[in-house]
Amino acid sequence: MIVERTLAALATAAAVVAAVSVAVVSAFFALFALVEPYVGAAGAGAVVAGAAALLAAIIAMIAARKMHGDRTRHQAAEAASAGPGGSHTDVAHILLGVIKDRPLLSAGAALAVGVYALRNPALISAVVRGFMDGKSKF
């Protein structure tokens, strides 16, 4: 069940990233077409490049702020579990936390795994066999 949720979250994140990418590229094409009659093709290209740089700077600032919050939260969690009787978390809990806290990182990882899986059909067949096998013997 945890694996199904993880795969569903990764598929959802990949779909969102793809949709946002298409929207951003479309917006840049529209911006180019809007300013091209006024400043020419080279000027419109410069405007689009500037807009892309501005977008990248805004995303970087948001990511930096998010990372600072994650670092603070992580330090607080370490301090809480460092005491006597602190519990160890399992790998699935850690992965779900990463997916929830960093959806862009998770989407990038899912995309990389997808590309790797497409280039390595043996991996796909092994994963499918793992899901199709009966109940675990553990």
N, C-alpha and C positions, 0 to 999 in steps of 0.2 A: 504494500500500500504506500509506503514511503517512497519507493522507487517510482511508482505511478504518479504521485504528486510532484516529485522532482522533475520527471519527464514532462508533465503537463506544464509546470512552471517554466521550464526551459523552452518548450514549444511556444508558449504564450509570449515569453520575452523575445524570442527570435522573430515572431510575427510583428510585435510592436516595433522592434528595431527596424525591420524591413519597411514597415509602413511609414515610420518617421523618416527614414532615408529617402524614400520616394517623394515624400512631401517636401523635404528640404531641397532636393534636386529640382523639383518642379518650381518651387519658389524662386530658386536662383535663375532658372530659365525665364520665368516671368519678369524678374527684376532686370535681367539682361535685355529682354524685349522692350521693357518699359523705358529704360534710359538710353538705349542704342540710337534712337533718332536724334537725341539731344547732344550726345557726346561722341558718337561714332562707335565703331566696333571695339577699338582698342580701349577707349574710355569706359565702355560698358563692361568690358572684361575686368578692368581695374576696379570698377565699382563692385562687381560681383566678388572679386577677390577680397576687397576690403570688408564686404559684408560677411564673407566666410571667415575671415580673420576675427571679426567682431563676435560672431557666433561661437567660434572656438574659444575665445577669451572668456566669454560668459559661461560656457560649459566648464571650462577649467576652474573658474572661480567657484562655481557651484560644487564641483567635485572636491576642491580643496576644503571648502567649508564642511562638506559631508565627511571627508576623511578626518578632519579635526574632531568632529562629533563622534565618529566611530572610535578614534583613538581614546577619547575621554571615556566613552562608554566601556571600551575594552579594559582600560586601566581600572575602572570602578569594578568591573566583573572579576578581574584578577585579584583585586584587593578583597573582594567578598569571598572568593573561593580559596584564597591563600590561608585563611584561618583554619583552625583544627576542624576536621570533618568535612573539608571542601570536597565536592563531588567532581568526578571527571565526566565530561560529556562524550557521547559517542560521535562517530564520524558523520552519521546522517544528520544529527542535530547541528553540527558545525556547518555542513553543506547547506542545509536549509536556512541557517542564519546568514550565510554569505549570499545566497540567492535573494533573501529578503532585503538585506542591507545594501547590496551592490548589484542591482539588476542589470546595469550595463556591462559590468564585468562578467556576470553570469551569461548574458546573451552572447558576448564575444567568445566565451569559452564554449558555449553550445554550438556556435557557428564553426569554431575551429574543430570541434569533435565531429561535427557533421561533415565538414570537408574531408577530414581524415578518414571517416567511415566510408565516404563515397569512393575514396581512392583505395580502400582496403576492404573488399567484399567479404573477406574471411571474418573480419570483425563484426560485420552486420549479421552474418550467419551465426556466429557464436552468441551474440546478444539475443537473437531470436530463439535459438535453441535453449538458452538459459531461461527465457520467459515461457517457452512452451513446455519445458520439462515439468514433471509433477511437483508435488510438494517437496520442500526441502527436507533433507534427512537429519537436520540438526535439531 
